[in-house]
Amino acid sequence: MNTYTMKTIQRLIKTFGNTIEVLLDGQLQETGRAFIQPLRYKNKIYLDGYYLPPGYCDGGHFLYIGPPDIHFVRPYENLVIRCEELSESYTVKRAETYKFAGRPVYVWAVLTPCTADLEESAQSRQEGAV
């Protein structure tokens, strides 16, 4: 992978990704663009270490691919990724930066739909700050 390829990947994310907002404790931290799509792996051993029967897909996990300049702060419990275009909010289960030759190319993450309680809590904190 060369610099041109790395920049092409980042340009594709910025051009074709969905608009997202990253909220931490209900406060808007960053905005940007990213791809969010359902994870369709059948065994999900990569996530929590439990096995699902072959052919079973629960639809409760999503793959996030975004630019390396959007940072996810640990712990993830108070972090909400909101995507108005998909009419959905998500929490981060796991995230890592993919690097090539020590340079960040993109961030991938496993997301789950945000619970109503967490989303309402984040939204009320954001409205209270305005």
C-alpha positions as CSV (number, residue, x, y, z in Angstrom):
1,M,0.0,0.0,0.0
2,N,1.4,3.4,-0.9
3,T,0.5,6.9,0.1
4,Y,-1.8,7.3,-2.9
5,T,-3.8,4.3,-1.9
6,M,-4.1,5.4,1.7
7,K,-5.4,8.8,0.6
8,T,-7.8,7.2,-1.8
9,I,-9.3,5.1,1.0
10,Q,-9.7,8.3,3.1
11,R,-11.2,10.2,0.2
12,L,-13.7,7.5,-0.4
13,I,-14.8,7.5,3.2
14,K,-15.2,11.3,3.1
15,T,-17.1,11.3,-0.2
16,F,-19.4,8.3,0.2
17,G,-19.7,7.8,4.0
18,N,-22.7,8.7,6.1
19,T,-22.6,11.8,8.2
20,I,-21.9,10.9,11.9
21,E,-21.7,12.7,15.2
22,V,-19.6,11.4,18.1
23,L,-21.0,12.3,21.5
24,L,-19.1,11.7,24.8
25,D,-21.3,12.1,27.9
26,G,-23.9,13.8,25.8
27,Q,-21.5,16.4,24.5
28,L,-20.8,16.7,20.8
29,Q,-17.1,15.9,20.3
30,E,-16.6,15.5,16.6
31,T,-18.5,15.2,13.3
32,G,-17.4,13.5,10.1
33,R,-18.3,10.8,7.7
34,A,-18.1,7.0,8.0
35,F,-19.5,3.7,6.6
36,I,-21.8,1.8,9.0
37,Q,-23.2,-1.5,7.8
38,P,-24.5,-4.7,9.5
39,L,-21.9,-7.3,10.5
40,R,-22.8,-10.5,8.8
41,Y,-20.1,-12.9,10.3
42,K,-21.8,-16.0,11.4
43,N,-19.9,-17.0,14.6
44,K,-19.0,-13.6,16.2
45,I,-16.1,-15.2,18.1
46,Y,-14.2,-12.0,17.4
47,L,-16.4,-10.0,19.7
48,D,-17.3,-11.6,23.0
49,G,-15.8,-15.1,22.7
50,Y,-19.1,-17.0,22.4
51,Y,-20.1,-19.2,19.5
52,L,-23.3,-18.9,17.4
53,P,-24.6,-21.8,15.4
54,P,-23.7,-21.9,11.7
55,G,-26.0,-19.7,9.6
56,Y,-27.3,-17.7,12.6
57,C,-26.9,-13.9,12.4
58,D,-28.4,-11.8,15.1
59,G,-28.3,-8.4,13.2
60,G,-27.3,-6.7,16.4
61,H,-23.7,-5.7,15.5
62,F,-22.5,-3.2,12.9
63,L,-19.2,-2.5,11.3
64,Y,-17.9,1.1,11.4
65,I,-15.2,2.2,9.0
66,G,-14.2,5.8,9.3
67,P,-11.3,8.3,9.0
68,P,-8.4,8.1,11.5
69,D,-8.9,11.7,12.6
70,I,-12.2,10.8,14.4
71,H,-11.1,9.4,17.8
72,F,-13.0,7.1,20.1
73,V,-12.3,7.7,23.7
74,R,-12.2,4.8,26.2
75,P,-14.1,3.7,28.1
76,Y,-16.7,3.3,25.4
77,E,-19.8,3.2,27.8
78,N,-20.5,6.9,27.5
79,L,-19.7,7.2,23.8
80,V,-22.5,7.5,21.3
81,I,-22.2,7.5,17.5
82,R,-25.2,9.1,16.0
83,C,-26.1,8.8,12.3
84,E,-29.2,10.8,11.3
85,E,-29.1,9.4,7.7
86,L,-29.6,5.9,9.1
87,S,-32.0,7.1,11.9
88,E,-29.9,5.2,14.4
89,S,-27.5,5.7,17.3
90,Y,-24.8,3.3,18.3
91,T,-22.4,2.4,21.1
92,V,-18.9,1.2,20.5
93,K,-18.0,-2.3,21.6
94,R,-14.5,-2.4,20.2
95,A,-12.4,-0.1,18.0
96,E,-8.9,-0.2,16.4
97,T,-6.9,2.0,14.0
98,Y,-5.7,0.2,10.9
99,K,-2.1,1.4,10.2
100,F,0.2,0.8,7.3
101,A,3.9,1.4,7.8
102,G,3.0,3.1,11.1
103,R,0.6,5.6,9.5
104,P,-3.1,5.5,10.3
105,V,-5.3,4.6,7.3
106,Y,-8.8,4.2,8.9
107,V,-10.5,3.3,12.1
108,W,-12.7,0.2,12.3
109,A,-15.1,-0.6,15.1
110,V,-17.9,-3.0,16.1
111,L,-21.0,-1.1,17.0
112,T,-24.3,-2.1,18.7
113,P,-27.5,-0.1,18.5
114,C,-27.8,2.4,21.3
115,T,-30.2,1.6,24.1
116,A,-33.1,4.1,24.5
117,D,-31.9,5.0,28.0
118,L,-28.4,5.8,26.9
119,E,-29.5,7.8,23.9
120,E,-32.1,9.8,26.0
121,S,-29.5,10.4,28.6
122,A,-27.0,11.7,26.0
123,Q,-29.6,13.8,24.3
124,S,-30.8,15.4,27.6
125,R,-27.2,16.2,28.6
126,Q,-26.6,17.8,25.2
127,E,-29.8,19.9,25.3
128,G,-28.9,21.0,28.9
129,A,-25.5,22.2,27.7
130,V,-27.0,24.4,24.9
